[in-house]
């Protein structure tokens, strides 16, 4: 018998697939899906009618329904699955697209497997990360290598949240987005500095003729630096998002 977690993950994946393939159907695509049970990918897709411009061809679609990595502008899949998808593309000669239904971002984005794994470097705080990153049995791709597909509606998010995915273990916990976390940290730093300044002023006022020194003089500078760092990291994350390709 399947455990609750396995059942919840399966149901979550089913919802993600439905959100994606329903939209593709409205865009004029036909899905040839696998039978129930384990499968190599979630379906073959082809445009139902020619648009008179592009040549119709099958593509392989895989859907992942989970948020990107906390505090990083990237997302990933199991390394074992990645190797399977690369072999599948090589054997069939078809392009393979991975779609991510990301409740944390409130949107669906995607990338062809070759584009997702295209080597690149991106700043992360004071570090430089080299992608793709292989860690803990997973392989991670930067969000800048993905393309926006569509936003999730309030109804979509409510349906996904109904499965209580926030309790999933590992790096895919549902938390605030990177931009929200960056802003929150900057705000906490500023609040701490202001509280410290207030305590110093109180001590200074309690001593006749005493003048506050040190950190109190530097409060404006600290606030400015904290805000600047916040804006810089926020811009880095926002720059990784692409406009819809279609």
C-alpha positions, 0 to 999 in steps of 0.5 A: 500500500502506498504511503500518504506521502507517496499518494500526496506526491502522486496527486500533486503531480497529477494536478500539475500535469492537468494544469499544464496539458489543459493549457497546451490543449487550449493552445492547439496541442494534442497530447499522447499520454502514457498509461497509468503507472511508472513511465519514462515521460509524461507525454508526447505533444504535437500541434493539432493543426499547422500554423503555416509557419513552423513544421509540426513535430512531436516533442517529449514533455515531462512535468515537475510539480514542486517549487525551486530551491530555497534562497537560490534562483535555480531549480532541479531534478533527480540526477537519475531522472536527468540521465534517463531524459538525456538517453530518451532524447538521444534514442528518439531524436526528439526535443525534451521539455521539462515544465516546472509547476512552482507554487512558490513562484506562482507560475509555470516555467520550462526549458528544453533539456539541453538549454536547461543544462547549458553551462553558465555562472551566476552570482550568489551573494559573495559567491559565484555559482557554476551551473549545472550544479550536481549535489545530493543526487540532484542536478540544478539549473538556473531559472535564467535558463528557463522560459515563463509559460503562465502564471498560476491562478488563485484557484490553481494555488488553492488546489495545490496547497490543499495537499499540504505540500508545505510539509514536504521534507528537503529543499522543496519546502514551500516558503517565501520567494527569494525576493521576499526572503531577501527583503525580509532579511534586509528589514530585520537587519535595519530593525536590529540597528535601529533598536541598538541605536535606541538603546545607545541613546537611552544610555547616553541620555541617562548620563549627564554630558555623555555623547553616543559614539560608535555604532550610533554615528554609523546607523545611516551608513548601515541602513544605506548599505543594507538597502543597497545589498537588498536591492542588488540581490533582488535585481539578480533574482528578477533578472533570471526571469524571462518574458513569456515566449508564447 
